[in-house]
């Protein structure tokens, strides 16, 4: 099976998570910012998942899994180690749904990569199930390379890009500016502020006349 890296908008999508243990908890936490509707089907929940239920972040069905629970599911996460349940999930899933089989990467059609987030920057790593420990090691290296405050630098790049696109400059000059702001000198807040203020003073493109 060949996998293609893809970022997907899950806003208002129906996500069904089967299982209420630690693995289900990790999957749910990864999806909390997606603005999807997260349904968890399990007789029990971890303490953290139960708190999310109390906070109305997830919908909890305190019951054992049944095939009808997958009706209208757009993303299904099987977070159970029960082989019989996993088989039922595969057979009962709506034909259009995405399926993540925890512990069996090849069993579904979606893999959750390891992800490092720094604001708007997201770096995802997967070994397609070959070695989760390798993924963990790579993410640890990336964590050292891109510290927490890198998020502020990415916000700076985004703001500059928006301003530069609005300037009355040729495309080549805009590309030159976009390349120049990647210099290490702009990692500091003072230099960022100086450049941003300078860009804001530059002539803007005129609106087209009808």
C-alpha positions as CSV (number, residue, x, y, z in Angstrom):
1,X,0.0,0.0,0.0
2,X,1.4,3.4,-1.0
3,X,0.7,6.4,1.3
4,X,0.7,10.0,0.2
5,X,1.5,12.8,2.7
6,X,-1.6,15.0,3.0
7,X,-2.9,17.7,5.3
8,X,-6.7,17.5,5.6
9,X,-9.4,19.9,6.9
10,X,-11.6,18.0,9.3
11,X,-13.9,20.9,10.2
12,X,-17.4,19.5,11.1
13,X,-16.4,16.0,10.1
14,X,-17.7,13.0,12.1
15,X,-14.8,11.1,13.8
16,X,-15.5,7.8,15.5
17,X,-12.9,6.5,18.0
18,X,-13.3,2.9,19.1
19,X,-11.5,2.5,22.4
20,X,-11.0,4.6,25.5
21,X,-7.5,3.8,26.6
22,X,-4.1,5.6,26.4
23,X,-3.8,5.1,22.6
24,X,-7.3,6.5,22.0
25,X,-6.4,9.4,24.2
26,X,-3.3,10.2,22.1
27,X,-5.4,10.1,18.9
28,X,-8.1,12.3,20.4
29,X,-5.6,14.9,21.7
30,X,-4.1,15.1,18.2
31,X,-7.6,15.9,16.8
32,X,-8.9,18.3,19.3
33,X,-7.9,21.4,17.3
34,X,-9.5,20.0,14.1
35,X,-13.0,21.4,14.8
36,X,-14.4,18.0,14.0
37,X,-17.1,16.2,16.0
38,X,-15.3,13.4,18.0
39,X,-17.3,10.4,19.1
40,X,-15.7,7.9,21.5
41,X,-17.2,4.4,21.8
42,X,-15.9,2.5,24.8
43,X,-17.3,1.2,28.1
44,X,-14.5,3.1,30.0
45,X,-12.3,6.1,29.5
46,X,-8.9,7.2,30.8
47,X,-9.1,10.1,33.3
48,X,-8.0,12.6,30.7
49,X,-10.6,11.4,28.2
50,X,-13.3,11.6,30.8
51,X,-12.3,15.2,31.6
52,X,-12.6,16.0,27.9
53,X,-16.1,14.5,28.0
54,X,-17.0,16.6,31.0
55,X,-15.6,19.7,29.1
56,X,-17.8,18.7,26.1
57,X,-14.8,18.3,23.9
58,X,-15.9,14.8,22.9
59,X,-19.1,12.8,22.8
60,X,-18.9,9.6,24.8
61,X,-20.9,6.4,24.2
62,X,-20.5,4.3,27.3
63,X,-20.9,0.9,25.6
64,X,-19.2,-1.8,23.7
65,X,-18.7,-1.3,20.0
66,X,-21.4,-2.3,17.4
67,X,-21.1,-2.0,13.7
68,X,-23.9,0.5,13.5
69,X,-21.7,2.9,15.5
70,X,-19.8,3.6,12.3
71,X,-22.8,5.0,10.5
72,X,-21.9,8.4,8.9
73,X,-18.3,8.1,10.1
74,X,-15.9,10.0,7.9
75,X,-12.7,9.1,9.9
76,X,-12.6,5.9,12.0
77,X,-9.9,5.2,14.5
78,X,-9.6,1.7,15.9
79,X,-7.7,2.1,19.1
80,X,-8.4,-1.4,20.5
81,X,-6.2,-4.4,20.6
82,X,-9.1,-6.8,20.1
83,X,-8.6,-8.5,16.8
84,X,-12.2,-9.5,16.4
85,X,-13.4,-5.9,16.9
86,X,-10.8,-4.7,14.4
87,X,-12.1,-7.1,11.8
88,X,-15.7,-5.9,12.4
89,X,-14.6,-2.3,12.0
90,X,-12.9,-3.0,8.7
91,X,-15.9,-4.8,7.3
92,X,-18.5,-2.3,8.7
93,X,-16.8,0.9,7.7
94,X,-18.6,3.1,5.2
95,X,-17.0,2.8,1.8
96,X,-16.0,6.5,1.7
97,X,-14.5,6.6,5.2
98,X,-10.9,7.0,6.3
99,X,-9.6,4.3,8.7
100,X,-6.7,4.4,11.1
101,X,-5.9,1.0,12.6
102,X,-3.7,1.6,15.6
103,X,-0.9,-0.9,15.8
104,X,-1.6,-2.1,12.3
105,X,-0.6,0.6,9.9
106,X,-1.3,-1.5,6.8
107,X,-4.7,-2.5,8.1
108,X,-6.3,0.9,7.3
109,X,-5.9,3.7,4.8
110,X,-4.7,6.5,7.1
111,X,-1.5,6.8,9.2
112,X,-1.1,9.3,12.0
113,X,2.5,10.6,11.6
114,X,4.6,11.9,14.5
115,X,4.3,15.7,14.4
116,X,6.3,18.6,15.6
117,X,4.2,21.9,15.8
118,X,5.6,25.3,16.0
119,X,2.7,27.6,15.4
120,X,1.9,27.6,11.7
121,X,4.8,25.3,11.1
122,X,4.1,21.6,11.2
123,X,6.7,18.9,10.5
124,X,5.4,15.4,10.2
125,X,7.4,12.2,10.2
126,X,6.4,8.6,9.5
127,X,8.1,5.3,8.9
128,X,4.9,3.8,7.6
129,X,4.8,1.6,10.6
130,X,8.4,0.3,10.1
131,X,9.9,1.8,13.3
132,X,7.9,4.1,15.6
133,X,11.1,4.5,17.7
134,X,13.0,5.9,14.7
135,X,10.2,8.4,14.3
136,X,10.5,9.3,17.9
137,X,14.3,9.8,17.6
138,X,13.9,12.0,14.5
139,X,11.2,14.2,16.3
140,X,13.6,14.6,19.3
141,X,16.3,15.9,16.9
142,X,13.8,18.3,15.3
143,X,12.7,19.5,18.7
144,X,16.3,20.6,19.4
145,X,16.7,22.2,15.9
146,X,13.4,24.1,16.1
147,X,12.8,25.4,19.6
148,X,9.5,26.6,21.0
149,X,10.0,30.2,20.1
150,X,10.3,29.2,16.4
151,X,6.6,29.7,16.2
152,X,7.1,33.5,16.6
153,X,9.6,33.4,13.8
154,X,7.1,31.6,11.5
155,X,4.5,34.3,12.4
156,X,7.0,36.9,11.4
157,X,7.6,35.2,8.0
158,X,3.9,35.0,7.4
159,X,3.3,38.7,8.2
160,X,6.2,39.6,5.9
161,X,4.9,37.4,3.1
162,X,1.5,39.1,3.2
163,X,3.1,42.6,3.1
164,X,5.5,41.7,0.3
165,X,2.8,40.3,-1.8
166,X,1.0,43.7,-1.6
167,X,4.0,45.8,-2.6
168,X,4.4,47.5,-6.0
169,X,7.4,45.4,-7.0
170,X,8.3,43.0,-9.8
171,X,8.0,39.3,-9.0
172,X,11.7,38.7,-9.0
173,X,12.2,41.4,-6.4
174,X,9.5,40.0,-4.2
175,X,11.1,36.6,-4.4
176,X,14.4,38.1,-3.5
177,X,12.8,39.7,-0.4
178,X,11.1,36.5,0.6
179,X,14.4,34.7,0.4
180,X,16.3,37.3,2.3
181,X,14.0,37.1,5.4
182,X,15.0,33.5,5.9
183,X,18.4,34.8,7.1
184,X,19.3,34.0,10.7
185,X,19.6,37.7,11.4
186,X,15.8,37.9,11.5
187,X,15.4,35.4,14.2
188,X,15.7,38.1,16.8
189,X,12.7,40.2,17.7
190,X,14.4,43.6,17.2
191,X,15.5,42.8,13.6
192,X,12.0,41.4,12.9
193,X,10.4,44.6,14.0
194,X,12.8,46.8,12.0
195,X,12.1,44.9,8.8
196,X,8.4,44.7,9.3
197,X,8.2,48.5,9.8
198,X,10.3,49.1,6.8
199,X,8.2,46.9,4.6
200,X,5.0,48.7,5.7
201,X,6.5,52.0,4.5
202,X,7.0,50.7,1.0
203,X,4.6,51.6,-1.9
204,X,1.7,49.3,-2.3
205,X,0.2,48.0,-5.5
206,X,-2.6,50.2,-6.9
207,X,-6.1,48.8,-7.2
208,X,-7.0,48.2,-10.8
209,X,-9.4,50.8,-12.3
210,X,-12.6,49.5,-13.9
